[in-house]
Amino acid sequence: MIFATEDIFVDAPRPTPLYAAAASVSEANLWTSVNGWTAARVYSSVAEEYDAARNNAVIGDFGPMARYAVRGNDAAQFLARLTTAPAISLHIGEGARGLLLTDEGHVIDLAEVSRLSEELFLVTFPGPHARRVDLAARGMDVEVQDISSDVAALGIMGPQTGSALNAAGLKSVSETFAASSVLRGVETATRPLQFGGIQGVELIFPKDEALTIWERIIRRSMARPIGLDAMEILRLESGVPRSGLDFIPADRRSSATKRTPEELGLAHLAPLDGGWFNGRRALRKSAGRPERRLISLSLDAEETVPGAGVYLAGKNIGRITSCGWSPSRKRVLAFADIGAACHSPEFEVSMAMPGEKRVLAKPFETTESALERQFSSEQGRATDFRR
């Protein structure tokens, strides 16, 4: 799951249930706001946190994301219509990614759906969508509860996730299946987690209990805390667009900024030959006629900035939407929003302002672009994107 863009105009963000624990181990004391919640950008250094995520284990505060518990006889059908995730076909313990779309088939947000029992699901969005979810539930035998403020959520990620869980006494937590349980009379949940290309587990607990879990993991395992800046590099490497940064949610802006799944390279998350979902009819009509496209670029440079121009044959064809230095690739990785008809093995990107030095940029295949390529080669058949 990917965090929503930061709230740069929020003066007093709310502390998450894990804020006190996170602040106690923060050396950098560098914070921001996501969905009105306080989030750490850096704990020690971006390089150390990134290295730990790729080679050991990290722990992060995932409290700023929006979560809803959905239960009832129509729960699976409701989520299969609200999102593009195949909720109906999920078995207990399985989860899938999808999208939240408008009636016109434009992307509002990413979505993750986990089936915890026959009639209980957990759905997670990068941003809050309480009103849209409540309206969609009308007339269906389903109960939707916004649990975002009632729980704390922490993610444990990296190749040593299992060892960290065992060291913390959480041996029963599965790294491959979602599950629900009861802690002191309150429902809890665990589910597989993938942040960028790094896999792990998300633990969701009553907010009064989560500090104990955080401290246990930090003290008894080698997991170290990770902030948004290091997770941003992992996101860029995997090729997952960030809401509010690489695309504007379709329910917030004019038609000029609205994007379809195909334009964002996420058509594999909205298969047109699957079940019915909101926006599917509109996507069928517009399939194969994108106006823009979002691509991942590898720049032969040490830095660039969001908003920098992208050029092909001397003509400005788009702009950089987000970017960051990848220590493993030794390159700047970036998302670029360009015209759909612009295809080339090489582009040029301005370093900062128009007219300044340009550097070579090449498209590269990410986890998401590989899934999109597989989807295209199968001529529209849905790829299996369960985790």
N, C-alpha and C positions, 0 to 999 in steps of 0.2 A: 504494500500500500504506500502511496505517495502523499506527502503532506501538501495541503493547499498553500498558496502563496502567502507570504507574511503580511500582516496588517500594519502598514507603515504609519497609519494615522491614529492608531489606538494609543492613548496616553497612559491608561492604567489597566493593563490586562489582568485577568483573574489568575491567581495561582492554581495550578493543577494539584490534585491530591498528592502528587509526588514531588512538588516543587521544593519543599523543605529538604527532602533527601537529596535531590539533585543539586541544590545550592550548596549543600555541605561538602560535596566532592568536586565542586567547580573551581578550578584554578584561574580560568580566564575571566569568569564573571561577566560573560557576554550573552545577553538575552534578547529575544525578540517576541513578537506576538503572532500567534496563528489561531484564527477563529476566535479571537478575544482571549485566548489562554496564553500564559507565559511559556515560552519554549527556549531551551538552551541552544545557542548557535555553536558554541565551542566549550568544551570542558578543560582540556589540556592544550592540545594542538590538533589542527585538522590532519596533519600527516600521521600522527600517532594513532588517532582514532580510526582513520581510513585503513592503516596497516593492520590494526587489531581486528577490524571487521572482515578483512580479506583472509587473515591468517589464524586468528584465534576466536574470540567471542566478544561481543559488545552488548551493552544494555542501554536502552533508550526509553524516554518517557513519551508514550504515544497517546497521552491524555487529550491533546488538542483535537483529535479526529472525532467525527460524529458517528455515534453508534445507536442502533435501534434493535430492540428485541421484538420479533414478530412471531406470534403464535396463533393457532386456530386451524379449523378444517380447511380454510382457503389460503393458508399461509404460503404454500409453494406456488399456487396459481397467482396469487397477488404479487409475489416477488418476480415471477417470470414475466409478468406484464409491466411492472414498474421499472425493472431493469432488463438488460439483455442477457443476464446470467441465466443458465439453464437450471433454475431452482427445482423444477418438477423432476428432473432426472437425477438429482443429487441423492445419494444414499446417506444415511446417518454417518457423520464424521467426515463427509466430503465438503469441499468448498470450491467456488469458481469465481472468476472475475467477470465483470461486465461493465456496461455503461448506463448512465441515466440520460435519457434523450427527451427532447421536446416532441410534440406531435409532428413537427416538420422534419424530424430526424436529425436535429442538430445536438451536439454533445453539451450536456450540462456538467457532468462530472463522471469520474470513475466510480466503480462500486465493487464490493467484495461480499459475497453471500456464503455463509457457512450453515450447514444443517446440523444442529445439535441433537435433535430428537425427531420423532415422526412429525410433530406439529410445532416445533420450536426452531426458529432460525435467528441468526445474528447477521445483520447487514451493516457494513461500515462504508462510510463515504469520507473523502478528504475534507469536505465542508458540510455544514448543516443544511438539511432539507426537510425540516419538520413539517412545514405547511404542505409541501408537495406530497410528502408521504401520507399525511393524514387525509388529504383530499382523495388520493388514489385508493385509500382503504374503504371509502364510503360504499355501502351496499354489499360488502363482502364479509364473510364470517371470519374475521381476523381482528386481532388486538395488537396494536402497535404501541410500544413504549419507548420513548426517547430516554436512554440510559446514560447519555453522554456526561451528565453532571453527577450521576450517582455511583460511577465506578472509576477506578484508576486502571490504566492500561500500560503495561511495559512490554517492550519487545526485547528478546534475546536473539542475537543473530551472529552468524559466522560459522566456520567449519567446526569449532569446538563447542557449539551450542549444547550438544548432548552431555559433554563433560561438565559444563557449567551447571546444567540442570541437576545432574547427579550430585555434584558437590554441594549444591544448595538444598539437597534433600527432596528434590522434585522429580524423583525417578519415575513417577507414574504419568508424567506429562509426555504425551506423544508428539513427535516431531512431524508426523505424517497425517494425523487425524484430528479433527476438531472434536471437542467434548465439553459437556457441561457437568457441573457438580454443585454441591451445596456446602458453603462455608459458614458455620454458625447461623444456619437458617436462611442464608442469602445465596441466590444463584451466582455461580461463577462460570467462566468459560475459558477455554484455551483453544487455540487454532494455529495451524501452520501459517507462517508469515514469510513473505518474500518482499524485501525492500531492494529494488533494483535487481541485481543478479545474486544478491546474498540471501540465503534462506535461513529461517529460524522459527521461533515460536512466539506468539503473543499471549500474554497472560492477562486476563481481565478479572479484577477482584473488586469487592466492595471497597470504597475509598478509605474506610477506616482500617483495613487490613493490608493494603498494598505496601505501605511503608516497611512493614515487617518483611515482606517478600523481597523488596528492593535491597534492604540491608543484608539479608541472608545471602543473596546472590553476590553482592559486592564484596562481602567479607569472606565468603567461603569459596569463591571461584576466582578464576583469572579474568573474568569478564570486566571490561572497563567501560565507562559511560561514553556515549557517542552523541554528538550534537547535529543540528541541521546542516551545517556546512559540509561535514564529511559525508552525510547521507546524500547531499546534493550531488557529489561526485559519483557515488554509486548509482544514482538515478540517471545521470547523463550517460554513464557507461552502458546501462541497460536499455536506454532509449524510450523511457516512459515519459510522456509529456506531463507537465505540471499545470494543474488548473490555476488560472489567474496569472500565469506567467507565459507559458507556451501557447495557451489558448484562453480566450475569455469565455466563461460559462454562458451558454446560449440564452439563458433567461435574464441576462444582465445588460446586454448591449444591443446595438443595431444589427441589422442583417448583414452588414459589411464585415463584421467580425465573427459571425457564426460559422462553425466548422462541422462537417459531417465526420463520422468515424473514418471514412476512406481518406479524407483530407488530413487527418491526424495520424494516419498509418495504423489505425486501430480497427479496421474492418473485420478482423478475425474475432473481435469481441462483440460483433453484432451480425452474426451469420443470417443471411436472408432466407436460407432454406430450413431454418429451425422453426421453433414455435413462434406464436404471435407475441410481439412486445410493442410497447408504445413507440411510435415513430417508424415501425417497420414498413408500412405502406408507402410512406414518403420516401424512404430509402430505396425501395424497389424502383420508384419512378426516376430517382436521381442517380442510380448506380451507374458508374462508369463516366460520369460527367463532372468531375471535381474541378473547381476553379483555382484552388490553392493546394499546396501539399507541405507537410512538415517533414523535414529530413534531418538526419544526424550527420554532422560534419566533424572531421578531424583536421585541425588547423596546424600548419607548420609554423607555430608561434608559441610564445610563452604567455600571452594574454590577449584578450579582446574584451569587448563590452557588449552587453545587451543593447540592441538598437543599431549595431554596426551594419553597414550595408553589405549585401551579397551581390556579386557581379558575375555575369556570364557574357563573354565577348564584348567587354567594356560597358555593358548595359546593366543598370541596377535592376535586379529581379526580385529582391526581397530583403529581409533583415534577420539578424540574429535575435532570437527570443530569450535564450538563456545559455550560459556557458560556464566552464570551469576547467581548471588544470587537473589532468589525470596523472597521478604519480606512476601508475603501472604502464600507461601508454606513452608517457613522456610527451604528451601533446595536449593542446586545448581541445576539449570536446564541446560541441555546441549543437543546439537546435536552431534550424533556420526555417522561416516561413517564406516560401517562394511560390512563383506561379506554377500551376500544375503541368504546363507544357515544357517547363525548363528541365531538361535532362542532360547530364554531362558527367564524365568521370572526374572532372576537376572544375572547381569554382574559385573565385577570388573573394576575399573578405577584407574590408577596410579595417585597419587597426582600431580606429576610434571615430574621428569625425570625417565627413566626406572630403575627399581630396587628399587625405593622408595616405601613407604607405599601405599597400594591399599585400596580403599573404595568400599562399596557396591553401586551398581547402578541398578535401576529398570526402565523399560519402563513405561511411563504413557500416557494416552490418552489426546491429545490436540484437539483443534477445527478442525485442518486439519486432524488429524488421525481419528477422528470420521467420517468426510466426506469420507475419503478413505475407512473406514470399511463399510460405507453404500454403497459406490460404488461397493465394492467387493461382498457384500451380494446380490446385485441386479444383479449380473452376467453380469457386463459390461454396464448396462443401466446408462445413464448419470444422475447424481444428479442435482438438481436445485441449482445452485450456484449464482443466481442473488441476489442482495441486495436490 
